[in-house]
Amino acid sequence: MGVQINGDTGNISAIKADYSGNVTIGGTLTYEDVTNIDSVGLITAREGIEVGARPGVAASVSVDGNAVFSGIVTATSFVGDGTNLTNVGVDTAVVFTDKLQVGDSPELISVGVGSDLQIYHDGVASLIENATGNLALRAKTGENSIVMIPDSKTALFFDNSLKLETTNTGAVITGIATATSFSGIGAITMFDTWGLSSGTNYNDDSVVANNWTRRTGTHGGNIGNAMTESSGVFTFPQTGLYYMSAQFGLYAVGGTQGYAGIRLFLSTDGGSSYSATGSYYTSMQNTQYARLAAQEVFDVTDASQFKIYFQTDSENSMSVQGGQGRTSIFFIRYGDT
């Protein structure tokens, strides 16, 4: 018999059945070895859906709409506000074969696979990173603010106009560069001027030691760190490359002068010993005036050890003139040593 009906229990046993009308099952429907379920209409799962046997369910959809996947989720697109797109674990991946879009109009995030990442604010792409790694940060107006190109350059913009560009060879500033300090070759980080307040008569081989004073007022002044002077010996305030320019007003006091000069002496051991670094001469007769110019560059590697002084070199006594800028020295620090 193909069909058995148990009248006592109401059970029906059959090998197969075809129904042309509706079938209502009030209890639990249990089935095994089902390969495919083809539903033309709506499927309602009142307690949710689970894929895979317990334990180790591969995916589940709960009655409140939450979905949990333990593997890779592949989608051609995604639309939503992104508030719950969180907690993506290391062992879980979300793959979009075309595009991820969070938000609708305007977009909040847009990701094209193998293309651009764009983060929006009020409809403007505020951050854009393309497939080659180029990164652009934009203002709300849509104008570039910062552009970074790997292994090439970084550029800063203002009002969509390039102001600063840095490359592996240096930086280019368009406009005025203002800084509280500057370090490097070519940076004037100290400027100091000295002069003799009054003249003094000196014999041959005498240190010019009297009446040195820092020039101020109309003659300029010191900027930043300053040189120090004691008994005609000048000490550098810090290490670095220094340029010195000096001029001396000379007067032949008496006798016949075949020459008159000033010699520069330098010590690199704190003043224990000095050696002549420069000599500057002119011809000068009795009761005549002359002017000498001297220029030197110093690489001061230890400020506590570098000292200089000036010494006269003449056939007879002479006066080193002072006042009104007749004798003056300029010290300029150009940068680090």
Secondary structure, 3 states (H helix, E strand, C coil): CCEEECCCCCCEEECCCCCCCCCCCCCCCCCCCCCCCCCCCCCCCCCCEEECCCCCCCEEECCCCCEEECCEEEEEEECCCCCCCCCCCCCCEEEEEEEEEECCCCCCEEEECCCCEEEEECCEEEEEECCCCCEEEECCCCCEEEEEECCCEEEEEECCEEEEEEECCEEEECCCCCCCCCCCCCCCCEEEEEEECCCEEECCCCECCCCEEECCHHHCCCEECCCEEECCEEECCCCEEEEEEEEEEEEECCCCCCCEEEEEEEECCCCCCCEEEEEEEECCCCCCEEEEEEEEEEEECCCCCCEEEEEEEECCCEEECCCCCCCEEEEEEEECC
